């Protein structure tokens, strides 16, 4: 049985990282300072700690200055507000990233407002999310931006297509739907309370799975020829798997992203690109 073509994220991410490194090298050669990214982690979530380490490695590789701020699990909203406010005022910090999930006792709506919208590299600040909704220039959340980059890279045009986004989080599902709408797709957002889900996904030309459930999207839920973007990263006894049953969906779809190696590498690359763009804007350097 014919299998879907693989949308590989590793090669485009490597190419993008190489171009960012070259730009930074040129900036430093001209006497500029290195772009600075500050990552904040609250608590001991193992996956978040691994992701922070991956970002540090990626920053070092492209010549960024990286600082890691580790808050204890019992840290309150006030402590996070103070940290984000201080980083926002630091001239050597051009990008700020808070690793998710944020502990439930933290008032995230209050804390995020302490962060400079101009230094928000994951597009989580309400001002940036609002600008995205209005179709204005802004910082785009890294994972949705990476997914859209892959669609363009592989010549998949959402215009006129029916797209379904599984998930409605502020950092993936909602911005993903907005970006697809901006690309002239007709978008339906589904979630845990959606009824008749299979009948909806079966009509989609593009499905983006960001629901946080291992191998949730099955072959019978997908229209033949559909493009499937798997955003999920789930640790199981068999290792990392996405939100898509790759084995069952691949014979039905036309294109599919693997896990790992699909959207994940692009998310990291977009953190770097967003940081570089924030740096250029804040330092008044031409893009």
C-alpha positions in Angstrom: 0.0 0.0 0.0 1.3 3.4 -0.9 2.4 5.6 2.0 2.2 9.3 2.5 5.1 11.5 1.6 7.1 12.5 4.7 7.3 16.2 5.6 10.8 16.2 7.1 11.4 19.0 9.6 15.1 18.2 10.3 16.6 19.5 7.0 14.6 22.8 6.8 15.4 23.4 10.5 19.1 22.8 10.0 19.1 25.1 7.0 17.4 27.9 8.9 19.7 27.5 11.9 22.7 27.7 9.6 21.4 31.0 8.1 20.8 32.4 11.6 24.3 31.4 12.7 25.7 33.1 9.6 23.7 36.3 10.4 24.9 36.3 14.0 28.5 35.8 12.9 28.2 38.8 10.6 26.7 40.9 13.4 29.5 40.0 15.8 32.1 40.7 13.2 30.7 44.2 12.8 31.1 44.8 16.6 27.5 44.0 17.6 26.6 42.1 20.7 25.2 38.6 20.7 21.4 38.1 20.8 20.3 37.0 24.3 17.6 34.5 25.1 16.4 34.0 28.7 14.5 30.7 29.5 12.4 30.4 32.6 11.4 27.1 34.2 9.1 26.7 37.2 9.2 23.4 39.0 10.7 20.0 38.0 8.7 18.9 34.9 11.2 16.5 33.3 10.1 17.1 29.7 10.3 20.9 30.2 13.8 20.6 31.6 14.9 18.5 28.6 13.3 21.1 26.2 15.1 23.9 28.0 18.4 22.1 27.6 17.8 21.6 23.9 17.1 25.3 23.5 20.3 26.1 25.3 22.3 23.8 23.0 20.6 25.4 19.9 21.4 28.9 21.2 25.1 28.1 21.8 25.3 26.6 18.3 24.1 29.8 16.5 26.1 32.2 18.7 23.3 33.4 21.0 23.9 34.3 24.7 21.6 32.0 26.8 20.6 32.3 30.4 18.5 29.8 32.4 16.3 30.8 35.3 15.2 27.9 37.4 12.4 28.7 39.9 11.3 26.2 42.5 7.9 24.4 42.1 6.5 26.4 45.1 7.4 29.7 43.5 4.4 32.1 43.6 3.0 34.5 41.0 4.9 37.4 42.6 8.3 35.7 42.2 7.6 35.0 38.5 6.4 38.6 38.0 9.6 40.0 39.5 11.8 37.7 37.4 9.9 38.5 34.1 10.0 42.2 34.9 13.7 42.2 35.6 14.5 40.3 32.4 12.3 42.7 30.4 14.5 45.6 31.6 17.8 43.8 31.0 19.4 45.3 27.8 21.3 42.0 27.2 18.1 40.0 27.0 16.3 40.3 23.7 14.0 37.3 24.1 12.2 35.7 27.0 10.7 32.2 27.0 8.7 30.6 29.8 8.6 26.8 29.6 5.2 25.2 29.7 3.4 23.8 31.6 3.3 26.6 34.2 2.2 25.2 37.6 -1.5 25.6 38.3 -1.1 27.8 41.4 0.6 30.5 39.2 -1.7 33.2 37.9 -0.4 33.2 34.4 -2.6 36.0 33.2 -1.0 38.3 35.8 2.5 37.0 35.3 2.7 37.2 31.5 1.7 40.9 31.7 5.0 41.6 33.5 7.0 40.4 30.5 7.8 42.9 27.7 5.7 42.1 24.6 8.7 43.1 22.5 10.8 40.4 24.2 8.2 37.6 24.0 9.6 35.0 21.7 6.8 32.5 21.9 3.9 34.9 21.1 2.2 34.3 24.5 1.8 37.9 25.5 -1.9 39.1 25.2 -0.7 42.0 23.0 1.0 39.7 20.6 -1.9 37.2 20.5 -4.3 40.1 19.9 -2.2 41.5 17.0 -2.1 38.0 15.5 -5.9 37.8 15.7 -6.1 41.2 14.0 -3.7 40.2 11.2 -1.1 42.7 12.3 2.7 42.1 12.3 3.6 40.4 15.6 5.6 37.6 17.2 4.0 34.3 16.1 4.0 31.3 18.5 6.9 29.1 17.5 5.1 25.7 16.9 2.4 27.1 14.6 4.9 29.2 12.8 7.1 26.2 12.3 4.1 24.2 10.9 3.2 26.9 8.5 6.9 27.1 7.4 6.8 23.4 6.6 3.6 23.7 4.5 5.2 26.5 2.5 8.5 24.6 2.2 6.8 21.6 0.7 4.6 23.5 -1.6 1.3 22.8 0.2 -1.0 25.8 -0.2 -3.8 26.0 2.4 -5.8 28.5 0.2 -9.3 27.3 -0.5 -8.7 24.1 1.6 -10.7 22.9 4.5 -8.5 22.6 7.6 -9.3 21.1 10.9 -7.2 21.9 14.0 -7.5 19.4 16.9 -6.8 21.5 20.1 -7.5 25.0 21.2 -4.5 26.0 23.4 -3.3 29.5 23.3 0.2 28.5 22.2 -0.7 26.0 19.4 -4.4 25.4 18.5 -5.8 28.9 18.5 -2.8 30.6 16.7 -2.6 27.7 14.3 -6.2 28.3 13.3 -5.6 32.0 12.9 -2.5 31.4 10.7 -4.5 28.9 8.5 -7.3 31.4 8.2 -4.8 34.1 7.2 -3.6 31.7 4.5 -7.2 31.5 3.1 -8.1 28.1 4.5 -11.6 27.4 5.9 -10.9 26.4 9.4 -12.7 24.3 12.0 -11.3 24.0 15.6 -12.1 20.8 17.4 -11.6 20.0 21.1 -12.5 17.6 23.9 -16.2 18.7 23.8 -16.6 18.4 20.0 -19.3 15.9 19.0 -19.2 13.9 15.7 -15.4 14.5 15.5 -14.8 11.8 12.8 -17.3 13.3 10.5 -15.5 16.6 10.8 -12.0 15.4 10.3 -13.1 13.2 7.3 -14.0 16.4 5.4 -10.6 18.0 6.0 -7.9 18.6 3.4 -5.5 19.5 6.2 -5.5 18.2 9.7 -3.3 19.6 12.5 -3.3 17.4 15.5 -2.4 19.3 18.7 -4.6 17.6 21.2 -2.1 16.0 23.6 -3.3 12.4 23.3 -1.0 9.7 22.0 -1.9 8.4 18.5 -5.4 9.9 18.8 -6.0 10.5 15.1 -6.6 7.2 13.4 -6.8 6.2 9.7 -10.6 6.0 9.5 -10.8 9.6 10.7 -8.8 11.0 7.7 -10.0 11.7 4.2 -7.9 10.0 1.5 -5.2 12.5 0.3 -5.3 14.6 3.4 -2.2 16.5 4.6 -1.6 15.6 8.3 0.5 17.8 10.6 1.3 16.1 13.9 2.2 18.5 16.6 2.0 16.1 19.5 4.9 14.8 21.5 4.0 12.0 23.9 6.3 9.8 25.9 5.1 6.2 25.9 6.6 2.8 26.7 7.4 2.5 23.0 9.2 5.9 23.0 8.1 9.2 21.6 4.9 9.2 19.6 2.7 12.0 18.2 -1.0 12.7 18.4 -1.4 10.8 15.1 -1.4 7.0 14.6 1.3 7.2 12.0 1.1 3.6 11.0 -2.7 3.8 10.4 -2.9 7.3 8.9 0.1 7.1 6.5 -1.5 4.8 4.0 -4.5 7.3 3.7 -2.8 10.7 3.8 -0.9 12.3 1.0 1.6 14.1 3.3 2.5 13.5 7.0 4.9 14.9 9.5 6.8 12.2 11.6 7.3 12.3 15.3 10.1 12.8 16.1 11.6 14.8 13.2 8.7 16.8 11.9 7.3 19.9 13.6 9.6 19.5 16.6 12.9 20.6 15.0 11.0 23.6 13.4 9.7 24.7 16.8 13.3 25.0 18.0 14.4 26.8 14.8 11.5 29.3 15.2 12.6 30.1 18.8 15.9 31.1 17.3 14.4 33.0 14.4 11.9 34.9 16.8 14.8 35.7 19.1 16.9 37.0 16.2 14.0 39.1 14.9 13.4 40.5 18.5 17.1 41.4 18.7 17.2 43.2 15.4 14.1 45.2 16.3 15.3 46.1 19.8 18.8 47.0 18.6 17.4 49.0 15.6 19.2 46.9 13.0 17.7 46.4 9.5 16.1 43.0 9.0 
